[in-house]
Amino acid sequence: MSVDNHKSTPQVHAPRTAEQLVAGATSGQGLGYARRSARGHGYELRGLSYVPVSRLHEGRFGRMFRLPPFVPSDERIAQIAELMKENATGPSPESDNPDIPAGYTYLGQFIDHDLTFDPVSSLDRQNDPDALTNFRSPRFDLDCVYGRGPVDDPFLYDKDSGGEKLLIGHHDDEDDLPRNPQETALLGDPRNDENTFVSQLQLTMLKFHNAVVDRVHDDPTLRRGSETAFEAAQRIVRWHYQWMVVHDFLRRSVGADMLGSVLDESGRYPRVDRQFYLWQQDPYMPVEFSVAAYRFGHSMIRGRYKLNTLVGPLPTFTAKPISEENPLGHFGGFRILPRFWTIEWARFFEVDGAGQEALQKSRLIDTKLADPLAALPPEIAANRPSLIDRNLTRGARLLLPSGQDVAHHMAADVLSDDDLGLPGGGPAPLWYYILREAQVQAGGRHLGQVGGRIVAEVFLGLLAKDASSYLRNQPDWKPFLPSATPGDFTMPDLITFAGHGLGVTNIPA
């Protein structure tokens, strides 16, 4: 079994009580607390509306650190938000990240939906509105794809395959997510229809599972014990996905050195070194991760994308209401896939296929965000249209510590006022600090010491705790599906095996 080491850290007492700090600070201010919607950017998940200032070692959300909160004024938030606007007049190649293709931006969103999938019933939500203790532990298990399985969620599965394969939609000579007659996607997690890119990732994962089912039928030795073909395929899919998340997505996001400092694979068994992400019974989702560190992906979003040979460049979102906007003028989701809109993945990942000569890169991880993010449509962000303002305000409402305090606590190199570039200096919001740290310490190519450590410890801590993961269940396991490098498995390998988005999208003659 894998070994998960962790060390205790000294505690710093907050100067005020939790009641004093929380009073008047968690009203939401238009951020959508306690509301439910598929549109994840605009609404909070259950349990995030109130998290005690002290460390919480159980529950859905908790804190990695007990540090004094930094609550900037609305005026300071507005000042920082204005500083983070790109205000670009056109494409800026110097802002491209040479190490991370554009597809990893939305792969990060897909992974987030997998971790924060919420399957509880409405009755459970009423009995436990803040989900402080009654919750499902976050896991990399693709519940957003499988739902609760073919017995409990049969609408996700293809009856013609005996329920072994996932259902694929088809219209206008193109594959799409399965949809009902009102064009609502039939998904384990409705957020995976939020935009064209994440919906195409969802479709790719459906096809990946179906291809693995075929592989299991061709080679019955792939089953373990009394596994059915579906159970074997599900395990194989999950383990290859988990390996890809760690060795491809996480490595690119935090850097190889940081990954190696948290995950030691030099010995017989991999060892996870957790210094700050600690729990008592089951893992929780740290607010320092969900509200600050993992929001680094917002800075990677490009202003516009070329989807395929025919479509784009277009923005992901526009400021107008989605109902009033030209449906072919943006990549917003929650709709049937327009004709000729099948993605060419070679424009987003390093994969052989149509459009590979025009691979788009993600933006550098820094404190400048693409202009469309400052004006989201009202269906996504009704009262606060700026994603920058929303992120900064959410960090303040949830009483996150300053970036400098977290860096001191972690014994990381602390950025100076000159490094941070904030008018007047002083404490920096944790989200801003992590983005600036990546820019200063890694040239924006990956996260720095604070952000990288938080993300790596959470990812690997969750994986090491999950008894069904490859890291816990079979730590010497290696991927075996076809790949460019035997014994490894990346997102391009997954796309190639699934076979989606590799051909050229063109108008028939």
Order of alpha helices (4+ residues) and beta strands (2+ residues): beta-alpha-beta-alpha-beta-alpha-alpha-alpha-beta-beta-alpha-alpha-alpha-alpha-beta-beta-beta-alpha-beta-alpha-alpha-alpha-alpha-alpha-alpha-alpha
